[in-house]
Amino acid sequence: MNVRTSRWIRGILSLIVVLLLADVIASFYFYHVAIKRSPKDFLADDPDLEQLADSNRSNWMNSQPLRQLSIQSHDGLTLSGYYIEAVAPTNKTAIIAHGYSGKAADMDAFAKFYHDGLGFNVLLPDARGHGKSEGDYIGFGWPERKDYLQWIQRMIEIVGPDAAIALHGVSMGGATVSMTSGEMLPGNVKAIVSDCAYTSAKDELSYQLMRLYHLPDFPILPSTSLLTKVRAGYFFGEASAIEQVRRTAMPMLFIHGKADAFVPFDMAYRLYEAAAGDKELYVVPGAGHGMSRRVDPVGYESAVAAFLAKHM
């Protein structure tokens, strides 16, 4: 081997080492930004989310007799939730899932709709890594699906063996209830409403890498996924709402704003097409991410009420 060839090989090896080191550093950075429990300040400056923060808050919960509940997750976390009993006794119960970096109180307006409008009991959990629940990472709906199986059982214990339960989630909450749909659910769960859910964590994070950083998903996404498996117990590809809805015959109502630039609108069609059971799709023109109810409150609530009346 001559000197020129040897230098060329050393140069290539040095470049590979530098690229690998850069990928490792980028993986830890994106894990901290997207997965680790931490303030998500970057969301506050996102123009596609500028109205979302206050869109579902009405302060209605502040005047309600909240019963704080807790469960122990399968992996040892104490998770918190808030239960509001219906004014008139009923077995109908809604479990409402909030979005990424949110908390139970963010779903205040949805709770009011179910409680005052439909006469349901309402449970609002804080997802792991959010609100008062323990956990140092965000699961994008995948570990949370097992948490929801436990919340469902808790509602059956409180409401009774004839409890009729609806799951309703928005954004990451929509993905959470969609992922829950593919599990072995008790017959008490009658219907699921999935609002602006993503098809999978992998799809959504790939989209956000390009949207926010103008970066392709390879190699950063696979390496961050591996780090997430080590630290949080799941690969991004596992957290798939679309695969879960393929596995269930559960009635599902998919809702999405046509102007959603945060979770691409086409994901709603992909989820709807994949769903194996009785399904409906409600599209709200002009609505951004998580804004469908705010943009079209009458149509939104009518669609949900009619869907639940059909199946509950």
N, C-alpha and C positions, 0 to 999 in steps of 0.2 A: 504494500500500500504506500503510495507516494505521499509527500507532505501535503500537497493540495487536496487530495482526497480525504486525508485525515482531518484537515481543518474543516472541510465541508461537512463531514460526518459530525464533528464536535459542534459545529454551528447549528446543524439540524437538531441534535440532541438538546442543546441549550435552549433552542426555540421551543421544543416540545415541553421541556421543564417549565419554562416561563408561562406557556399557555396553560399547562395543568395547574400551576400555582394561581394564575389569574382566575381560572375556573373555580378552584376551591374557595378563593376569597369571595368571588361573586356569589357562590352558593350560600356561604354563611351570611352574606349581606342580604340576599333575597329571602333566606329563611327568617332572619330577624324582621325584615319589612313585612312579609306576608303571613308567616306562620306563627312566630313567637308572639305570646301575649305582650303587647306593648301598645302605646298610643299610636293610632294610625293617622298621624297628622297630614299625610299626603292626600288623604281623602277629602279633607276640608277645602283644599284648593282645586278639587276636580270639578270642572264646569258641568260635567254630566251628572253630578250629584248635588249641585248647589241648593236644590229645593228639598232634597230627600230628608235631611236631618229632622226637620220639623213637620214633615208632611203627614205623619200618622199620630202626632201627639195632640191630645185635647185636654190633658190634665184631669180627665174623667176618673182615672184610677185613684187619684188623691182623695176622692170623696167616697170611695168604696171600702167596705169592710174586708180588707185583704187578709187572707189566711196564708202565712208563709209556710211552705212545705220544703222538705229536702229529701233527697234520695242518695244512696251510695252507689256510684257507678261500678261497672264490672271491673274497672281497673283502679278502684279505691278513691275516687274523687267525691267530695261532697258537693252535690249540685242543688241549687236553689230554684224555687218556683213560687208563683203566687196564684192562689185559688180564690175565685169569686163565685159564690153560690148564686144560682138563679133566684129571682124574687119569688116565683111560684115553683114548687117542687117539680122537677123534671129529670128524666134520665139522659136527656140530650146534653152533650158536653163537647166543647171545642178546646183543642190544644193548639196554641198559636205560637209559631216559631219566628223569632226575629232574625235580622240579617247580620252580615259580617260587621264586626266591631261594634255591634249594637247591644241592646239589653231588653229585658222584658217590657219595661215601661215604654219603649219606643213603639210598641204595638197597641198602645192605649186606645186609639180610635177603632181598631179592629175588635178589641175586647168589648168596647161599648156597643158596636154593631151586633155582636153575637149575644151579649147579655141583655141589652135593652131592646134591640130590634127583633131578635129571634127567640129570646127567652131561654138561652142556653146557660148552663154552668160554663165557666171559663177557667182554663189553666194557662198561665204564661210562664214558661221556664226561662231562666237565664242559661244559655248554652255554656258548655264547658269553655273555660278561658274568657268568659264574658260576665259582666255584672257581678253578682255576689257568688257565683259558682267558682269552684276551684278549677285549676288547670293552667298550665303555662304555655299552651299552644292552641291553635285554632284547627279544627278538623275538617272544615269545608263540608260538613254534613256526614262524613263517613263514620267516625267513632260516635258521633251524635245520634246516628240511627239506632244504635244499641241503647243509648240513654233514653230515647223516645219509647222504646219497648218497655222500659221500666216506668216511665211516666204514664204510659197507657195502663199498666197494671195498677199503678197507684190510684188512678182515676176509677178503675173498676172497684178497688177496695173502698173508696170514699163514696162513690155514687151508687154502687151496688152491682150485682152480677148482670143486670139487664141494661147497664150503661150503653148508650149509643153514642159513639165517639166520631168526631170529624177532626182531621188534621188540616191546619191551614198555615202556610208559611210564605214568607216574602224574601226574595233574593237568596241568600244562603239558607234562609229558613225554608224557602220553596224547594231548594235542592235537598235539604235535610228530610223534609216529609216525602219527597220523591224517592230518596234512597231508603227511607223507612218502608216504603210500599213493597219493596221486594223481599222483606223479611217474613217470617211466619207470624202473621198478625192474628190476634184473637178475633172471633166473629163480631166482637163489640165495635170494631173499627168499621164504619160504614162508607166513608167517603174521604177523599183527599183533595184539597185545593192548593195548587202549586203556582205561585205568582212570581213571574220573572226569574225562574230558576235557570241555572246553567246546566249544560249536558253532563259535564264532569269537571272536577278540579283541574285536570290536565288541560282541557279545552279552554277553560276560563283563564288560567294563568298564562297559557301560551298567548292568548289574545291580549292580555294585559301587558305582557312583556313587549309585544310589538307596539301596542297603543301608547304606553307610557314611556318606554325606553328605546323604542325602535330597534329592538333586538330580536333575532330569531330564537326559537325555543331551544335549539341545540347549540352548544352542549349544556347551557346553564340549567334548563328545566330538568333534564335527567339527573344531573348531579345534585340539584336542590331536592329533587324527589328522593334520592338515595339518602341524603342527610335527614330529610323528614321521616323516612322509614326508621332510621336509627334513633332519632330523638323523639318522634311522636307516634311511631308505630304503624304508619301507613304510607304507601306510594300514592302519588297523585292519580295514577291510572286506575287505582282501586276505587277511588271516590267517584264513582260513575252513577249519576242519576239515570242516565239513558239505559244502562244495563239493568238497573233495578226495576224500572217501570216495564221492561220487557218481560219480567218474571212474574208480574202480578196481574190478577184479574180485578183488582180493586178499582171502583169507579173513581175517575180522576178528572178534575177541571183544571185546565192550564190557562193561565192569564198572562198576557204580556203586552207592554206598551210598544207600539210600532216605532216610536222614536227613541227607543232604548239604545244608547251608545255604550253602556257599561257592560251589560250582558247582551250580546247580539240577538236581535229579534229572531233570527233564523233558528236559534236554539229551541224556541218554543215549538216550532213546526217539527223539529227533529224529535223532541220529547213526545209530542202528540202522536206522531206517526209510529213511534216505538211502543207506545202504551198498548198493552194487550187486552185490557178490560174495557168497560163502558167508559167513554171519554168525550170531553167537550173542550173546545178552544174558544176563549173569549179574547178578542184583540181590541185594544183601545188606541185609535189613531191619535197621534200627537203626544202620547204619554211617554215620558222618559223613564229612567230606571226607578222602579218602586213607586211610580206616580200614577198608576192606572186608577186607583180608587180616588185620588185627589182630582184627577182630570175628569173622570166620569163616575161620580159617586152613585148616582141613581142606577145607571146601567150596571155598574160593578156589583152593587149590593143586590140588585134584582137577579143578576146571573148566579151569584152565589146562593141566594135564598132558594131560587128555583131548582138548582142542582141538588142542594141538600134536601129539599122537600121530596124530590124524586127518589132519593136513595135512603132517607132516614124516616 
